[in-house]
Amino acid sequence: MKITRRQLRRIIKEAMDPIADQQEAAYAIIYAEAYVSKFNQYFGNAVHDRKFMTTQTMPPAILMMDATDNLEAILAAQIRDFKRAMLAGHYTERSEPDHPLNTGPVLSDLSEENSIKKEAGQAAEDDFRDNLYTCVEQMDILINRQTPVGMSAVEALGVFGAEGGGVPFKDTAVSDMRAITALMDNDEVLTMLDNLVEMLPDLNVFYSR
């Protein structure tokens, strides 16, 4: 079996410092969660604006909000999981019996968390202002391909190996992202999004609740 240069670098890095992979993974998840959270905030603000909210726009908007809320929730659950481990000094048993975190060292430093969250939030705002379809494309990239930190959110979730209800978090994230992209084939959702893009300059969107 062939091994890529990226895989080789990761093998070397893990051999030298097992914490380094956890830290990259943690920051990748933090970045993705902050991006999705900021999108959810602005999307919710937009669709609830009185100039936009109607009995026609809300049903497809709710479909979109439910899907992105689910993705945010699984990423946030993983963040809570490794932060609990940092406080406790150990991880709970991972989904795979031989997962290295069952006996390995615990992540100890998240000093860059705030700056990474700020960067992700600004990126989400810039994308939302440009075209909210860009946000959907970017979420798919962050979850399945890569984050600015390096590894993708799914890859990062696999590093920690946590699960909920017997399902690994990484599998749930893949499923949640697939549900979001599937909505791009829903005519009612697309009509709602097209209208939202057109009306966005007239809506009160970019504020924190």
Secondary structure, DSSP 8 states (H G I E B T S, - for coil): ----HHHHHHHHHHHH-HHHHHHHHHHHHHHHHHHHHHHHHHHHHHHTSTTT--TTTHHHHHHHHHHHHHHHHHHHHHHHHHHHHHHHTS----SSTT-GGGTS------TTHHHHHHHHHHHHHHHHHH-HHHHHHHHHHHHHT-BTTBS-HHHHHHHHT-EETTEEHHHHHHHHHHHHHHGGG-HHHHHHHHHHHHHGGGS--S---
